Amino acid sequence: MQHDPRRDAATGPQGEASARVRLSVVTPAYREAQNLPELYERLCSVLDGLGVDWEWIIVDDHSPDGTFAVIHDTAERDDRVRGIRLARNSGSHIALSCGLIAAQGECAVALAADLQDPPEAVPQLLDEWRAGAHVVWAARAQREGETIVTKGLARVYYWLMRNLVGLDSMPAMGADFMLLDRRVLDALREFSESNVSLLALITWMGFHQTSITYIKQARRHGESGWTLRKKLKLLVDSVTAFSYTPIRFMSYLGFSVALIGFVYATSVIINAVVGHPIAGWTSLIIIVLILGGIQMLMMGVLGEYLWRALDETRRRPRYIVEETTVRKNPSGARQ
């Protein structure tokens, strides 16, 4: 029977707390130099009162500003803070994967650096973890400071993931703030896919998953690097990584178009036989354009799948570490 640290952390031989949980907090950061100091203060305020041993791993996704300098200064003052800087901008999901792989805790919390996800919700995540959950999602009950377009696109994305892709256990309003058990962290190490939604992958993996709700707050400093282009890439990655529905739809569409073409050809032949042939080239040009557009669309869908298959066969590393902060051992020497 596998040892479960949650039981030790909950009760000792006399029913009292006997062991301190080791908690990792993982934060991907891109141009977050203004937000990190405040997030550090809030994390200390919350976690120091929980009776846990914690570490904070910040992965700088090759920010062009002073983000890594802030991380380095914080790590100099607190050896619970670890910084990793990637050699190129690889995206928030890759940066988060890097941090989760480096996490040493018995559980890990994925927390954004933009202060939109409150660290004050971490105790609730830990309570659900202690109750036996392996994945605890912090689902958004409300999103402050977001435009109607952003909220609408988010709803469409999560509807597609739940109904088209089949990940019906994914929170309907979305979640990227979560806690993962050590078993889930170890399982994630087995995956090396480059073009995939990490959150969709965690949902697909299974385990015992539950959720809490919170209000996603408005960004205080800076601008989000989550552009429309990145959102569209995430949508395509999510669908192609977990569903063959687009390819199946292409088959259905091809059969339907062929059937319509057969019916139209029959109509042309009948009209020619009875002496009323269809005149003009307009209808023919329209049909050619429609069929050409459908064919190019199909080739584009196949190309997306083919490119991702090619990208995976190259076996390039998902990320390259440019620099890490130097940690101190208890004696004060560098290591």
BAMAR-739030 format. One line per 2 residues: number of its first residue (from 1); their letters; for each residue x, y, z of N, C-alpha, C. Coordinates in pm, whole numbers, plus 32768, in hexadecimal, padded with zeros to 4 digits. Layout:
% BAMAR-739030
NUM) a) X Y Z X Y Z X Y Z; ...
//
This chain:
% BAMAR-739030
1) mq) 8055 7F88 8000 8000 8000 8000 8058 807C 8000; 8039 80DC 7FA5 808E 8151 7F96 807D 81AF 800C
3) hd) 80EF 81E4 803B 80EC 8242 80AB 80AC 82C4 8080; 8051 82F9 80D2 800C 8375 80B4 8030 83DC 811D
5) pr) 8080 8442 80FA 80AB 84A5 815C 8038 84F5 8196; 7FC3 84F5 8155 7F53 8542 8189 7F23 850D 820E
7) rd) 7F2C 8488 821F 7EFF 844F 829D 7F5C 8479 830E; 7FDF 8477 82F4 803E 849F 835A 802E 8532 837E
9) aa) 8010 8584 831A 8002 8612 8334 7F82 8630 8380; 7F21 85D8 8374 7EA1 85F1 83B4 7EA0 85C5 8446
11) tg) 7ECE 854B 8460 7EC8 8518 84E8 7F43 84C7 8509; 7F6F 84D2 8583 7FDF 8483 85B4 7FAE 8410 8606
13) pq) 8005 83CB 8651 7FDE 8357 869F 7F72 8376 8706; 7F71 83F0 873D 7F0E 8415 87A1 7EA0 846D 8764
15) ge) 7E96 846B 86DE 7E2F 84BA 869D 7E54 854C 868E; 7ED3 8570 86A4 7EFF 85F8 8695 7F58 8605 8619
17) as) 7F64 867F 85EB 7FB9 8697 8576 8049 8670 8596; 8085 861E 853E 810B 85EA 855A 8170 8608 84EE
19) ar) 8146 8626 8474 81A4 863B 8406 817A 86B7 83B8; 81DD 8700 8389 81C3 8778 833C 81C1 8757 82A7
21) vr) 815A 8783 8265 814F 876E 81D5 81B7 87C2 818C; 81F4 8788 8126 824E 87D3 80CF 81FE 8800 8055
23) ls) 81EF 8882 8048 819D 88BD 7FDF 81F4 890B 7F7F; 81E0 88F4 7EFD 8224 8943 7E96 81BD 899F 7E55
25) vv) 81E2 8A1C 7E44 8190 8A7A 7DF8 81DD 8A9A 7D78; 819F 8A83 7D06 81E1 8A95 7C85 819F 8B08 7C3A
27) tp) 81F0 8B68 7C0F 81BC 8BE0 7BCE 8206 8BFA 7B4B; 81C3 8BED 7AD8 8201 8C1C 7A5B 81F4 8CB4 7A55
29) ay) 825B 8CF7 7A25 8259 8D89 7A24 8290 8DBE 79A1; 824C 8E21 796A 827B 8E66 78F2 825A 8EFA 7902
31) re) 82BF 8F4B 790C 82B1 8FDC 7922 825F 8FF8 79A0; 8287 8FBB 7A0E 823D 8FCA 7A8C 8292 9007 7AFA
33) aq) 82F1 905D 7AD6 834A 9099 7B39 82FE 90EA 7BA1; 828F 9128 7B7B 8242 9179 7BD8 81ED 9125 7C36
35) nl) 81C0 90B3 7C07 8162 9062 7C55 81A6 9003 7CB8; 821E 8FD6 7C98 825D 8F6E 7CEA 8277 8F98 7D7C
37) pe) 82A7 9012 7D98 82BD 9035 7E24 823D 902E 7E79; 81CE 905F 7E43 8151 9058 7E8E 8122 8FC8 7E9E
39) ly) 8132 8F78 7E35 810B 8EEC 7E3F 815D 8EA3 7EA9; 81DE 8EC3 7EB1 8235 8E86 7F17 8203 8EA8 7FA4
41) er) 81E1 8F26 7FBC 81B1 8F4E 8040 812F 8F06 8063; 80D7 8EF9 8003 8057 8EB6 801D 806A 8E20 8033
43) lc) 80C7 8DE3 7FE9 80E3 8D56 7FFF 811C 8D3E 808B; 8179 8D93 80B4 81B1 8D84 813B 8145 8D92 81A4
45) sv) 80EE 8DF4 8192 8084 8E0B 81F3 8027 8D92 81FF; 800A 8D52 818E 7FAD 8CE0 818F 7FF2 8C5F 81BB
47) ld) 8064 8C41 817F 80A2 8BBE 8194 80EA 8BB2 8219; 8122 8C20 824B 8167 8C19 82CC 8108 8BF7 833E
49) gl) 808A 8C12 832B 8029 8BF3 8393 7FE5 8B6C 8385; 800D 8B1F 8321 7FCC 8A9D 8309 8015 8A28 8349
51) gv) 808C 8A40 837C 80D8 89D1 83B6 810A 8970 834E; 8136 89A5 82DA 816B 894F 8270 81F8 897D 824E
53) dw) 8247 8921 821A 82C9 8945 81E0 82B1 8960 814C; 82D4 89D8 8120 82B1 89F9 8096 8328 8A31 8049
55) ew) 831E 8A23 7FC7 837E 8A5D 7F6A 8330 8AA3 7EFC; 836D 8B0A 7EC5 832E 8B53 7E58 838B 8B4C 7DDF
57) ii) 835C 8B0B 7D75 83AA 8AFD 7CFA 836E 8B5B 7C92; 83BF 8BBB 7C65 8392 8C1C 7C01 83DE 8C00 7B80
59) vd) 8395 8BEA 7B14 83D2 8BCF 7A92 83BE 8C49 7A3A; 842C 8C8F 7A1F 8428 8D05 79C9 842C 8CD7 7937
61) dh) 83C0 8CF3 78F0 83B2 8CC6 7865 83FA 8D28 7807; 847B 8D3F 7825 84D2 8D97 77D5 8496 8E22 77C7
63) sp) 8477 8E5F 7838 843E 8EE6 7838 84A4 8F4C 7809; 8478 8FB1 77BE 84D5 9019 778F 84ED 9086 77F7
65) dg) 84A1 9083 7866 84B2 90EA 78CD 8507 90B4 7940; 84FA 90ED 79B6 854A 90C4 7A28 850D 9058 7A7D
67) tf) 84B9 9003 7A43 8477 8F9A 7A92 84DA 8F3F 7AD8; 853F 8F10 7A90 859C 8EB2 7ACE 85F3 8EF6 7B37
69) av) 860F 8F77 7B25 865A 8FC0 7B8B 860B 8FC6 7C0E; 8588 8FD9 7C04 8533 8FDA 7C7B 8533 8F4F 7CBB
71) ih) 852A 8EE8 7C68 852E 8E5F 7C9C 85B2 8E45 7CE4; 861F 8E6F 7CA6 86A4 8E59 7CE1 86B0 8EA1 7D67
73) dt) 8682 8F1D 7D6F 868A 8F67 7DED 8635 8F25 7E5A; 85C1 8EF4 7E35 856A 8EB2 7E97 85AA 8E31 7EC8
75) ae) 85E8 8DE5 7E6E 862B 8D69 7E94 86A3 8D83 7EED; 86E4 8DF5 7EDA 8755 8E1A 7F30 8728 8E2F 7FC0
77) rd) 86AF 8E65 7FD0 867C 8E83 8056 8635 8E0D 8096; 8600 8DB1 8044 85B1 8D41 807A 85D7 8CC3 802D
79) dr) 8617 8C63 8071 8645 8BEB 802A 85D4 8B8B 800A; 8559 8BAE 802F 84E6 8B5D 8004 84BD 8B7F 7F75
81) vr) 84F6 8BE9 7F3E 84D5 8C16 7EB7 853C 8BE2 7E55; 850F 8BA6 7DE9 8567 8B74 7D7F 853C 8BAF 7CFB
83) gi) 859D 8BDD 7CAE 857E 8C19 7C2D 85BC 8BCC 7BBA; 8571 8BC1 7B4D 85A0 8B80 7AD2 857F 8BDD 7A5E
85) rl) 85E1 8BFA 7A0A 85C9 8C4D 7994 85DB 8BF8 7917; 8575 8BF6 78C1 857C 8BAA 7845 85CA 8BF8 77DC
87) ar) 860C 8BB0 7782 8662 8BEE 771E 8614 8C31 76AE; 8595 8C10 76A1 8540 8C50 763D 84B1 8C4F 7671
89) ns) 8460 8CA7 763A 83D4 8CAC 7662 838D 8C31 762C; 835E 8BDC 7686 8324 8B5B 765F 8290 8B50 767D
91) gs) 8255 8BB4 76BB 81C7 8BAE 76DC 81B0 8B88 776D; 8140 8BB5 77A3 8125 8BA2 7832 8116 8B0F 7858
93) hi) 80DD 8ABD 77FF 80C9 8A31 7821 814E 89E6 7829; 81AB 8A07 77D0 822F 89CA 77D5 8279 89F8 7851
95) al) 8270 8A79 786F 82B2 8AAD 78E7 8278 8A6C 7965; 81F6 8A59 7967 81B7 8A18 79DA 81E4 8987 79E5
97) sc) 81EF 8942 7973 8220 88B8 7974 82AC 88B0 79AE; 8302 890E 7987 838A 8913 79BB 8389 891F 7A53
99) gl) 8337 8977 7A88 8330 8988 7B19 82F8 8910 7B60; 8293 88D1 7B27 8258 885B 7B67 82BB 87E7 7B6A
101) ia) 830C 87D9 7B02 8371 8770 7B00 83DA 8789 7B6D; 83F7 8808 7B86 845C 882A 7BEB 8426 8827 7C79
103) aq) 83A2 8821 7C88 8365 8827 7D0D 838D 87AD 7D61; 83AC 87C5 7DDE 83D7 875B 7E39 8371 873C 7EA5
105) ge) 8302 8784 7EA7 82A0 8772 7F0F 824A 86F6 7EFF; 8200 86D5 7F68 81A0 8668 7F63 8124 868E 7F16
107) ca) 8112 870E 7F01 80AC 8743 7EA8 80DE 87C9 7E75; 80A5 87F7 7E07 80D1 8874 7DC9 8058 88C5 7D9F
109) va) 8061 8947 7DB2 7FF8 89A4 7D89 802C 89F5 7D13; 7FE1 89F6 7CA6 8002 8A49 7C32 7FBB 8ACE 7C44
111) la) 800A 8B3A 7C4B 7FD4 8BBE 7C6A 8010 8C25 7C0B; 7FBB 8C6E 7BC5 7FEB 8CD4 7B68 802A 8D49 7BB2
113) ad) 807E 8D95 7B6C 80C6 8E04 7BAA 807D 8E89 7BA1; 800B 8E8B 7B5C 7FC9 8F0B 7B3F 7F6C 8F3B 7BAD
115) lq) 7F66 8EF4 7C1E 7F14 8F17 7C92 7E7E 8F09 7C77; 7E59 8ECC 7C08 7DCB 8EB5 7BED 7D96 8E3C 7C39
117) dp) 7DEE 8DDE 7C57 7DC9 8D68 7CA6 7DFB 8D7D 7D35; 7DA3 8D88 7D97 7DCD 8DAD 7E1E 7E12 8D3A 7E67
119) pe) 7E8C 8D4F 7E9A 7ECE 8CE7 7EEA 7E82 8CC7 7F6A; 7E26 8D1F 7F92 7DD5 8D05 800A 7D79 8C8D 7FF9
121) av) 7D6A 8C5B 7F7D 7D17 8BE4 7F66 7D65 8B63 7F78; 7DE9 8B6B 7F8B 7E3C 8AF3 7F9A 7E0E 8A9A 800F
123) pq) 7DE9 8AD3 8085 7DBA 8A7C 80F2 7D42 8A26 80CB; 7CE7 8A5A 8078 7C75 8A0A 804A 7CA3 8997 7FF1
125) ll) 7D05 89B4 7F9C 7D3B 894A 7F47 7D7A 88DC 7F9B; 7DC4 8903 8001 7E04 88A1 805A 7D9C 884F 80A6
127) de) 7D2F 888D 80CF 7CC6 8842 8116 7C8C 87D4 80BF; 7C73 87F4 803E 7C3D 878F 7FE3 7CA4 8722 7FC9
129) wr) 7D23 8747 7FC2 7D8F 86E4 7FAE 7D97 8688 8026; 7D90 86BF 809D 7D94 866C 8116 7D1B 8610 811F
131) ag) 7CAD 8638 80DF 7C35 85E4 80E0 7C3F 8571 807C; 7CAA 856F 802B 7CC0 84FC 7FD3 7CC8 851A 7F40
133) ah) 7CB5 8597 7F16 7CB9 85B8 7E88 7D49 85BB 7E56; 7D5C 8591 7DD9 7DE0 8597 7D9B 7DF2 8615 7D46
135) vv) 7D84 8648 7D10 7D85 86C5 7CC4 7D15 871C 7CFA; 7D37 8793 7D24 7CD2 87F1 7D57 7CD7 886E 7CFE
137) wa) 7C6C 8883 7CB2 7C64 88F8 7C5B 7C28 896D 7CA8; 7C5D 89E3 7C92 7C1C 8A5E 7CC1 7BCE 8A95 7C4A
139) ar) 7B4D 8A78 7C46 7AFA 8A9D 7BD4 7AC9 8B2D 7BE4; 7AC4 8B72 7B77 7A9D 8C00 7B7A 7A05 8C0D 7B84
141) aq) 79D8 8C49 7BF1 794A 8C68 7BFD 7929 8CEC 7BBA; 798D 8D43 7BB0 797C 8DC7 7B74 7A04 8DFA 7B48
143) re) 7A06 8E49 7ADD 7A82 8E82 7AA8 7A76 8F18 7AA7; 7AC6 8F5C 7AFA 7AC3 8FED 7B02 7B27 902A 7A9F
145) ge) 7B02 909E 7A6A 7B5E 90E8 7A15 7B72 90B0 798A; 7B1C 9055 795E 7B29 901A 78D9 7ABE 9051 787C
147) ti) 7ADD 905F 77FE 7A7D 9090 779C 7A17 9024 777B; 79A8 904F 7741 7940 8FF0 7719 7976 8F8F 76B0
149) vt) 79CB 8FC2 7657 7A04 8F6C 75EE 7A5B 8F00 762C; 7AB1 8F25 768C 7B08 8EC4 76CD 7AB6 8E59 7715
151) kg) 7A50 8E84 775D 79FB 8E24 77A4 79B2 8DC9 7742; 7982 8E06 76D2 793A 8DB5 7670 7994 8D4D 762E
153) la) 7A0F 8D74 7609 7A6C 8D15 75CD 7A90 8CA6 762F; 7A9F 8CCA 76AF 7ABD 8C65 7714 7A4B 8C00 7720
155) rv) 79D1 8C32 7720 795D 8BD7 7728 7959 8B78 76B0; 7977 8BAD 7639 7978 8B59 75C1 79E3 8AED 75CD
157) yy) 7A5A 8B16 75FA 7AC9 8AB6 7606 7AA5 8A44 7665; 7A73 8A66 76DB 7A57 89FC 773D 79DC 89AA 7716
159) wl) 7980 89E6 76CA 7910 8997 7697 7943 8930 7632; 799D 895C 75DA 79D5 88FF 7578 7A23 888F 75BD
161) mr) 7A71 88B2 7623 7AC0 884D 7669 7A67 87E7 76AF; 79F8 8814 76E4 799F 87B9 772D 7947 8767 76CF
163) nl) 791A 87A3 7661 78B7 8762 760C 78F0 872A 758B; 7954 876B 7551 798F 8739 74D5 7A01 86D9 74F1
165) vg) 7A5C 8703 7549 7AD1 86B0 7567 7AAD 863F 75C6; 7A4A 8655 761E 7A1F 85EB 7678 7A57 85F3 7703
167) ld) 7A9A 8662 7728 7ACF 8672 77AF 7A63 86B3 7805; 79F9 8667 7820 7985 86A0 7863 799B 86BE 78F7
169) sm) 7A0A 8690 7930 7A27 86B0 79BB 7A71 8734 79CA; 7A95 8773 795A 7AD9 87F5 7960 7A76 885E 7992
171) pa) 7A9E 88B4 79F1 7A43 891C 7A23 7A09 896F 79B1; 7986 8986 79B7 7940 89CA 794A 7970 8A59 7936
173) mg) 7996 8A9D 79A1 79C6 8B27 7997 7A5E 8B2F 798D; 7AA0 8ABD 798B 7B30 8ABB 797C 7B7A 8AC0 79FF
175) ad) 7BF7 8A92 79FE 7C4C 8A91 7A75 7CDD 8A7F 7A4B; 7D34 8AD5 7A7D 7DC4 8AC0 7A6B 7E0D 8AD2 7AF0
177) fm) 7DC1 8AD7 7B5B 7DF2 8AE0 7BE4 7DCB 8A5B 7C25; 7E2C 8A0C 7C54 7E0D 8983 7C7D 7E76 894D 7CDB
179) ll) 7E55 88DE 7D1A 7EB3 8892 7D6C 7EBD 8805 7D35; 7F38 87D1 7D2E 7F52 874B 7CFC 7F9A 86F8 7D65
181) dr) 7F6C 867E 7D77 7FAC 8621 7DD4 8030 85EE 7D98; 8086 85BA 7DEF 8107 8585 7DC3 80F6 8519 7D58
183) rv) 808D 84C7 7D61 8078 845E 7CFD 8060 849C 7C73; 8015 8508 7C6F 7FFA 854B 7BF0 8079 858A 7BBA
185) ld) 80C8 85C8 7C12 8147 8605 7BE8 81A5 859C 7BAD; 81AC 8527 7BED 8202 84BD 7BB8 81CF 848A 7B32
187) al) 814A 8482 7B24 8111 8454 7AA5 812C 84B8 7A35; 812B 8539 7A55 8145 859F 79EF 81D1 8593 79B4
189) re) 822E 855F 7A02 82B6 854E 79D0 82BC 84EC 795B; 8257 8495 794F 8257 8431 78E5 8230 846C 785E
191) fs) 81FB 84E7 785E 81CC 8524 77E2 8234 8587 77AF; 824B 8584 772E 82AE 85DE 76F2 8276 8627 7678
193) es) 81F3 8631 766E 81B5 8673 75FB 81D2 8708 75FD; 81ED 8740 7589 820E 87CE 757F 8192 8824 7565
195) nv) 8138 87F2 7513 80C2 8841 74ED 8045 8807 752F; 8031 882F 75AA 7FBF 87F9 75F4 7F99 885C 7661
197) sl) 7F1A 885F 7681 7EEB 88AE 76F2 7F06 885F 7772; 7F59 8896 77CA 7F7A 8850 7845 7EFE 8839 789B
199) la) 7EA5 889B 789E 7E2D 888E 78F0 7DD0 8822 78B9; 7DC5 881C 7834 7D75 87B1 77F8 7DB5 8729 7811
201) li) 7E39 8723 780E 7E7F 86A6 7828 7E65 8675 78B6; 7E6A 86D0 7916 7E50 86A9 79A2 7DC1 8678 79B1
203) tw) 7D63 86B9 796E 7CD8 868B 7972 7CCC 8600 7936; 7D0E 85E9 78C5 7D08 8568 7880 7D47 84F8 78D2
205) mg) 7DAB 8518 7924 7DF4 84B2 7970 7D9B 8469 79D4; 7D34 84A7 7A00 7CDC 8466 7A61 7D02 8485 7AF0
207) fh) 7D19 841D 7B42 7D2D 842B 7BD2 7CAC 8460 7C12; 7CB1 8474 7C95 7C3F 84A9 7CDF 7C44 8541 7CD7
209) qt) 7BE6 857B 7C8A 7BE7 860B 7C73 7B6C 864C 7CB1; 7B81 86BF 7CEC 7B14 870D 7D25 7B33 87A0 7D0F
211) si) 7ADE 87F8 7D43 7AF4 8887 7D2B 7ABB 88DC 7D9B; 7AF1 8955 7DA6 7AB8 89BE 7DF8 7A9B 8A32 7D9A
213) ty) 7A55 8A98 7DC9 7A39 8B0C 7D76 7A78 8B89 7DB4; 7A99 8BE6 7D5E 7AD2 8C65 7D8B 7AB5 8CCF 7D23
215) ik) 7ACC 8D4C 7D46 7AB8 8DBB 7CE9 7B3F 8DE3 7CB0; 7B4D 8DD8 7C2E 7BC9 8E00 7BEB 7BCE 8E98 7BE7
217) qa) 7C36 8ED1 7C21 7C3E 8F61 7C32 7C7B 8FA4 7BB7; 7C68 9027 7BAF 7C9D 9074 7B3F 7D34 9085 7B4F
219) rr) 7D7A 908C 7ADF 7E0B 90A2 7AE1 7E28 912F 7B15; 7E8C 9137 7B6F 7EAF 91B9 7BAA 7F1D 9200 7B5C
221) hg) 7F83 91B7 7B34 7FF7 91F5 7AF4 8013 91B0 7A6F; 8045 91FE 7A10 8072 91C4 7993 8000 9196 7939
223) es) 8025 915A 78CB 7FC6 9127 7869 7FDC 9092 7855; 7F70 904E 7839 7F78 8FBE 7825 7FC1 8F9E 77A2
225) gw) 8015 8F38 77A6 8058 8F08 772D 8007 8E9E 76E5; 7F8D 8E85 7715 7F37 8E1D 76DE 7EEA 8E57 7669
227) tl) 7F2A 8E5C 75F5 7EF2 8E9D 757F 7E8D 8E41 753A; 7E42 8E7D 74DC 7DE1 8E2F 748F 7E25 8DC0 7441
229) rk) 7E9B 8DDC 740C 7EE5 8D76 73C1 7F04 8CFE 741A; 7F30 8D17 7495 7F4F 8CAB 74F1 7ED0 8C5E 751A
231) kl) 7E62 8CA6 7527 7DE4 8C65 754A 7DB7 8C07 74DB; 7DC5 8C35 745E 7D9E 8BE1 73ED 7DF7 8B65 73E3
233) kl) 7E79 8B77 73FC 7ED4 8B04 73FA 7EAF 8AA1 7468; 7E8C 8AD4 74DE 7E63 8A7B 754A 7DE7 8A2C 7523
235) lv) 7D88 8A6E 74E0 7D0F 8A27 74B5 7D31 89B7 7454; 7D84 89D5 73F0 7DA9 896F 738D 7DF7 88FE 73D1
237) ds) 7E57 8922 7428 7EA4 88BC 7470 7E49 8862 74C3; 7DE9 889F 7507 7D90 8853 755F 7D3A 87F0 7511
239) vt) 7D07 881E 749F 7CAE 87C8 7450 7CFE 8758 740D; 7D6E 877B 73CD 7DBA 8715 7384 7DFD 86B0 73E1
241) af) 7E1A 86D9 745D 7E5F 867F 74B9 7E02 8617 74F6; 7D80 8633 74FA 7D26 85DB 7544 7CAD 85AC 74F3
243) sy) 7CA3 85D4 7475 7C2C 85AE 742A 7C4B 859C 7396; 7C0B 8539 735A 7C13 8528 72C8 7B92 8559 7287
245) tp) 7B3E 859F 72D1 7ABD 85CE 729E 7ACC 8622 721F; 7B2D 867F 7215 7B39 86CB 7197 7B51 8672 711E
247) ir) 7BA3 860A 712D 7BBC 85B0 70BD 7B3E 8560 709D; 7AF6 8532 7104 7A79 84EA 70ED 7A13 8544 70A9
249) fm) 7A10 85C3 70D3 79B4 8623 7094 79D6 8636 7001; 7A57 8635 6FE0 7A81 8640 6F55 7A4A 85CC 6F02
251) sy) 7A4A 8555 6F3D 7A15 84E1 6EF5 7980 84F1 6EDB; 7937 851E 6F43 78A7 8534 6F32 788C 85A1 6ECB
253) lg) 78DB 860C 6ED1 78C7 867B 6E73 78E6 864E 6DE4; 7951 8602 6DD3 7972 85CF 6D4E 7905 8576 6D15
255) fs) 78CD 851F 6D6A 7860 84C9 6D3C 77E6 851B 6D16; 77C6 8582 6D67 7751 85D5 6D4C 7762 8622 6CCA
257) va) 77D9 865D 6CB5 77F1 86A8 6C3A 77EB 864C 6BC1; 7823 85D4 6BCE 781D 8573 6B60 778C 854D 6B40
259) li) 773B 853E 6BA8 76AE 851B 6B94 7664 858C 6B4E; 7680 8608 6B7A 7641 867B 6B39 766C 8684 6AA6
261) gf) 76ED 866A 6A8E 771E 866C 6A04 76DC 8603 69AD; 76C5 858E 69E6 7682 8523 699B 75F2 854A 697A
263) vy) 75AE 8585 69DC 7523 85B0 69C5 751F 861D 695A; 757F 867B 6961 7582 86E8 68FF 75A1 86B1 6873
265) at) 75FE 8653 686C 761E 8616 67EA 75A5 85D0 67AF; 755A 858B 6803 74E0 8546 67D5 747B 85AA 679E
267) sv) 7470 861D 67E6 7413 8686 67B9 743C 86BD 6731; 74C0 86D3 671F 74F1 8707 669F 74D3 86A5 662D
269) ii) 74E9 8624 6646 74D1 85BF 65DE 743E 85B9 65BA; 73E7 85BC 661F 7357 85B5 6606 7328 862C 65B4
271) na) 7359 86A5 65DC 7331 871E 6593 7363 871B 6503; 73DC 86E1 64ED 7411 86D8 6466 73BD 8678 6411
273) vv) 7390 860B 644D 7342 85A7 6404 72BA 85DF 63DC; 727A 862A 6436 71F5 865F 6417 71F9 86DE 63C5
275) gh) 7273 870B 63A5 7280 877F 634D 7288 8804 6393; 72A6 8805 6414 72B3 8883 645E 7338 8886 64AA
277) pi) 73A8 888A 6461 742B 888A 64A6 743F 890A 64F7; 7489 88FF 6563 74A6 8972 65B8 7506 89CE 656F
279) ag) 74DD 8A4C 655E 752E 8AAB 6511 7587 8AFE 656D; 75F6 8B30 6532 764C 8B8D 657A 76B9 8B48 65CB
281) wt) 771E 8B9B 65EF 7791 8B69 6639 778E 8B94 66CC; 772E 8BE4 66F3 772C 8C1B 677B 7724 8BAC 67E4
283) sl) 76C5 8B51 67D0 76B4 8AE6 6832 7730 8A8D 6838; 7771 8A78 67C3 77E9 8A24 67C0 785B 8A66 680D
285) ii) 786E 8AEA 67F9 78DA 8B30 683F 78C2 8B2F 68D6; 7846 8B44 68FF 7826 8B42 698E 784A 8ABA 69CA
287) iv) 7826 8A50 6985 7842 89CA 69B7 78D9 89B3 69C0; 7922 89DF 695A 79B4 89CD 695B 79F3 8A17 69D0
289) li) 79C7 8A93 69E7 79FE 8AE2 6A56 79DF 8AA2 6ADD; 7963 8A74 6AEE 793D 8A35 6B6D 798E 89B6 6B85
291) lg) 7996 8961 6B1F 79E2 88E5 6B2E 7A76 8902 6B45; 7AAE 8965 6AFD 7B3A 8988 6B12 7B54 89BA 6B9F
293) gi) 7AF9 8A0D 6BD3 7B08 8A3E 6C5B 7B02 89CE 6CC1; 7AA3 8971 6CAF 7A96 88FF 6D0B 7B14 88AA 6D08
295) qm) 7B48 8893 6C90 7BC1 8841 6C84 7C39 8882 6CC8; 7C49 8906 6CB6 7CB8 894B 6CF8 7CA8 894A 6D90
297) lm) 7C2C 8958 6DBE 7C12 8951 6E4E 7C38 88C8 6E84; 7C13 8860 6E3C 7C36 87D8 6E66 7CCD 87C4 6E69
299) mg) 7D11 87F9 6E03 7DA3 87EC 6E00 7DE3 8837 6E76; 7DA8 88A8 6E9B 7DDB 88F2 6F0D 7DCD 88A4 6F8E
301) vl) 7D59 8862 6FA2 7D45 8811 7019 7DA8 879D 701D; 7DB7 8759 6FAC 7E18 86EB 6FA6 7EA5 871D 6FBF
303) ge) 7EC2 8795 6F8B 7F47 87CF 6FA0 7F64 87EA 7032; 7EFF 8815 707E 7F12 882E 710D 7F38 87AC 7155
305) yl) 7EF2 8741 7136 7F12 86BF 7173 7F9C 868F 7146; 7FB8 86A0 70C4 8037 8670 708E 80AC 86BE 70CB
307) wr) 809E 8743 70D8 810B 8793 7110 8128 8769 71A0; 80C0 8751 71ED 80D5 872B 7278 8116 86A1 7283
309) al) 80F2 8648 722A 8133 85C5 7228 81C7 85D4 7205; 81E6 8628 71A3 8270 8641 717D 82BE 8681 71F0
311) de) 827F 86E2 7231 82C2 8728 729F 82E5 86C9 7311; 828E 8669 732D 82A9 8609 7398 8318 85A8 7371
313) tr) 8321 8583 72F2 8388 8523 72C8 8414 855F 72CF; 841F 85E5 72CC 84A3 8623 72D7 84E0 860F 7362
315) rr) 848B 85FF 73C7 84B7 85E9 7451 8511 865A 7484; 84F2 86D3 745C 8539 8745 7493 850D 875A 7524
317) pr) 8563 878E 7578 8539 87A9 7602 84CB 8812 7604; 846D 8802 765F 8400 8861 7666 842E 88EB 7692
319) yi) 8497 88EF 76E1 84CC 896E 770E 8560 895E 772C; 85A7 89CE 772A 8636 89D1 774B 8649 8A37 77BA
321) ve) 868C 8A0D 7824 86A4 8A66 7896 871F 8ABA 787C; 870F 8B3C 7883 877E 8B98 786E 87CA 8BB3 78F0
323) et) 877D 8BC1 795E 87BB 8BE7 79DD 8761 8BBF 7A4F; 879B 8BA2 7AC1 8750 8B88 7B3B 878C 8BDA 7BAC
325) tv) 873C 8BF4 7C12 8770 8C38 7C86 87C5 8BD7 7CD7; 882A 8C09 7D19 8883 8BB6 7D6B 884B 8BB1 7DF8
327) rk) 8838 8B3A 7E2B 87FE 8B29 7EB0 886C 8B1C 7F18; 8848 8B3B 7F92 88A5 8B2D 8003 887E 8AB3 8055
329) np) 88E5 8A6E 8087 88C8 8A02 80E5 88C1 8A3F 8170; 8897 89F3 81D6 8887 8A29 825D 8902 8A6F 8294
331) sg) 897A 8A49 826A 89F4 8A88 829E 8A12 8B0E 825A; 89C3 8B2D 81F5 89D5 8BAD 81AE 8A2B 8BA1 8133
333) ar) 8A67 8B2D 8119 8AB9 8B1A 80A1 8A63 8B06 8028; 8A97 8B2C 7FB4 8A4C 8B1A 7F38 8A49 8A88 7F0F
335) q) 89DB 8A64 7ECA 89D4 89DC 7E94 8990 89E0 7E0C
//
